[in-house]
């Protein structure tokens, strides 16, 4: 099964130290070699970003950051391969061993990703191809 773990942190947190970055790099390489870590990325540190919102009316608004009301920001994510939620949580916990010395505070939320049953992807792909052909 595949899972996504999303890291959020206080926008006043400091950047990772060089030692933390080296430790995290080693951990990421080991996880990828072992096959439980599919992908992992950090997000540009800070409170700046863009918020895209769709209202029930269908109106879409785009707001540039920073956002004054932000209590936490996205720090990064990891795509995990695990046999169960418990195993995914254990991998997620290990990320915290490589960051956050001192006053660093952050949260990882872990969710199982939806996976289409075998064969459904082919049906979706064929439907999309037919829609594209009909639209030409």
C-alpha positions in Angstrom: 0.0 0.0 0.0 1.1 3.6 -0.6 0.8 6.4 2.0 1.6 10.1 2.0 3.1 11.7 5.0 2.8 15.5 5.1 5.0 17.6 7.4 3.7 20.9 8.9 5.6 23.2 11.2 5.6 26.5 12.9 6.5 29.3 10.5 9.0 30.7 13.0 11.0 27.5 13.0 14.6 27.7 12.0 16.1 26.1 8.9 17.6 22.6 9.4 21.2 22.6 10.4 23.9 21.2 8.2 24.2 18.1 10.5 20.4 17.6 10.3 20.5 17.8 6.5 23.3 15.3 6.3 21.5 12.9 8.6 18.2 13.3 6.7 20.0 12.7 3.4 21.5 9.5 4.6 18.1 8.4 6.0 16.4 9.2 2.7 19.0 7.2 0.7 18.6 4.2 3.0 14.8 4.4 2.8 14.9 4.5 -1.0 17.3 1.6 -1.2 15.2 -0.5 1.2 12.1 0.3 -1.0 9.8 1.8 1.7 10.5 5.4 0.6 9.2 6.2 -2.8 9.7 10.0 -2.9 10.5 12.7 -0.4 10.7 16.5 -0.9 11.0 19.5 1.4 9.1 22.8 0.6 10.8 26.2 0.4 11.0 27.3 4.0 8.9 30.2 5.1 5.3 31.5 5.0 5.2 32.6 1.4 3.1 30.7 -1.1 -0.1 31.0 -3.1 -3.5 29.9 -2.0 -6.0 28.9 -4.7 -9.5 28.5 -3.4 -12.7 27.4 -5.1 -16.0 28.6 -3.5 -19.3 26.7 -3.6 -20.4 29.3 -6.2 -17.6 28.1 -8.5 -15.5 31.3 -8.1 -11.8 30.7 -7.9 -9.6 33.1 -6.1 -5.8 33.3 -5.9 -4.2 34.9 -2.9 -0.5 35.5 -2.6 1.2 34.9 0.8 2.4 35.4 3.3 -0.8 34.6 5.2 -1.0 36.5 8.5 -3.3 33.9 10.1 -0.9 31.0 9.3 -0.1 29.0 12.4 1.8 26.3 10.5 3.3 25.9 7.1 3.9 22.9 4.8 7.5 21.7 5.4 7.5 18.7 3.1 6.1 15.3 2.2 7.1 11.7 1.8 5.5 9.0 -0.3 5.8 5.7 1.5 5.4 2.0 0.6 4.2 0.0 3.6 2.1 -3.1 4.4 -0.1 -1.3 6.9 -0.8 2.1 8.5 1.2 1.0 11.5 4.2 0.4 9.4 3.8 3.7 7.6 3.5 5.5 10.9 6.7 3.8 12.1 8.6 5.1 9.0 7.1 8.5 9.6 8.3 8.6 13.2 11.8 7.8 12.0 11.9 11.1 10.0 11.6 13.0 13.4 14.8 11.4 14.5 16.7 13.3 11.9 15.3 16.8 12.5 14.3 19.0 15.3 17.1 19.4 17.8 16.3 21.9 20.6 13.1 23.9 20.2 12.1 22.6 16.7 8.4 21.5 16.6 6.5 19.9 13.8 3.8 17.4 12.9 3.6 14.6 10.3 0.2 13.5 9.1 0.0 10.2 7.4 -2.8 9.1 5.0 -3.3 6.0 2.9 -3.5 6.8 -0.9 -6.4 5.6 -3.0 -5.3 2.9 -5.4 -7.6 1.8 -8.2 -8.4 -1.9 -8.5 -6.6 -3.6 -11.3 -8.2 -2.9 -14.6 -10.0 0.3 -13.6 -7.0 2.4 -14.7 -7.3 1.0 -18.2 -11.0 1.9 -18.3 -10.3 5.4 -17.2 -7.5 5.8 -19.7 -9.7 4.5 -22.6 -12.5 6.9 -21.5 -10.1 9.8 -21.5 -8.7 8.8 -24.9 -12.3 8.6 -26.4 -13.2 12.0 -24.9 -10.1 13.6 -26.5 -10.9 12.0 -29.9 -14.6 13.1 -29.7 -13.5 16.7 -28.8 -11.3 17.0 -31.9 
